[in-house]
Each structure stands twice: as structure tokens, then as C-alpha cells.
Amino acid sequence: MAMHDIRKAIDQHWAASAAGDQVEEHAIYHDDAVCEYPQSGEIIHGRRNLQALRSHHPGKPSGFTVRRIAGEGNLWVTEYVITYEGKRAYTVSIMEFRDGKVAHETQYFADPFEAPAWRAQWVEQGNTAERVP
């Protein structure tokens, strides 16, 4: 599968995810795909289990912003921000493709935090959640 085809599939996946379209969101995965959430230690086996898990999430996101997508060949990374109940979760998805579909995905979730004052002389403050390249 060509890189532009994979990128198009990823774009469709995130658009469907943002729209709450569970069928289209999970079309990108192989039936035997594995998804890992390292922070909780969870491993989800199979597209059906992944779709069922996400379909039963108790809250619907009120915001979804893709910050950046980068990749080459069969390895692609997406940085995005999801807002649940007014709280942002900064998220990284690492997708490994096999034959044009995701065979393995790892997702990391992080809460925002206040920048410490001691770093102020070296940094610029900005709202990176809204930056979309």
C-alpha cells in the first residue's frame, strides 16, 4: 500500500473517531489487531473487542484535535488531544501497518500540567493543543 493511501486511511480513521462513527473508525484495523494502553497495562486483542471497548466509553469526547501525523512505510504516529468532560488528554498513537491495515497500535495518554516557573527564561508559552500543522 502506498504511503498516501495509508495517510488517507489514517485521516479517515481520525475523522470518524472525532465524529463518533464507530464502524468507520475501526475499519482501519485488521481483525486480529492488537492495541496496547501501556499506562494501564491493558492489551486489547482483535478489532471487535477494540470497537466494543470504545463503543462503551461512558463519556463522549467534546473535543478532538489532531496535532500532527508523521510516518513512513508501515509505522505511523499521530499526536492528538481529546477532551472528555472538560478535561484534555494529550494522546500519542503509534500504528504499525500490515497489508494496508493496522496490525498493532500503542496509545499513550497524558494529562496537562503547569509549566514550572524555573524554566520560564528558556521557553515560550503557547497553546499547543490548538496547533494543527
Secondary structure, DSSP 8 states (H G I E B T S, - for coil): --HHHHHHHHHHHHHHHHHT-HHHHTTTEEEEEEEEETTTTEEEESHHHHHHHHHT-SS--SEEEEEEEEEETTEEEEEEEEEETTEEEEEEEEEEEETTEEEEEEEEEE------GGGGGG-----GGG---
